[in-house]
Amino acid sequence: MREDNREESENVELMPNPFQAAMVSALTFVVGAMIPVVAAAVTREYKVRLGVVVAVSSLEFMVFGGVGALLGRTPVGWCCARVLVGGWMAMAITSGLTILLIDSSH
């Protein structure tokens, strides 16, 4: 019985703190969102700005995928591709919904 309690207390100490995980997630989201916004802010022409945002975001997706893969000790190429494609899908859905909402309001 005592050994079970000792193992259980060791396992509890190894678990991540949910508050710390939430704070790191929020910080990552803010930093990740600011990079394409800054890139867009320094570009004047709309079509060029769109391309810059997609290119910078794609590079950022691959970097975050690679960092996640290294931290999780998983294959880097596969993780980069997964995060890149998932990010493109999220951007496409967001863009499509925004266009639908703007068009329906006119």
C-alpha positions, 0 to 999 in steps of 0.5 A: 500500500505504501509503495502505491502511494509513493508511485502515485505521488511521483506520477503527480509530480511529473504531470504538467501544470495546466496553468503553465501549459495554458500560459505558454499556449497563449503566448505562442498564439500571440507571438505567432499571430504578430509575425504575419501582422507585422509583415502585412503592416509593412506591405502596401499593395493588397495582392503583395500583402496577401502573398507576404502573409501566406508566405510568412505564415507558411514559414511560421507553420513549418518552424512551429511544426519542427519545434514541436517535432523536436520537443516531442521526439517525432519525425520532423518532416511529417510534423512540419507537413502536418502543421503546414497543411493544417494551417493552410486549411485553417487560413482557407476556411477563415478566408472563405467564411470572411468572404461569405460574411462580407458578401452577405452583409451587402 
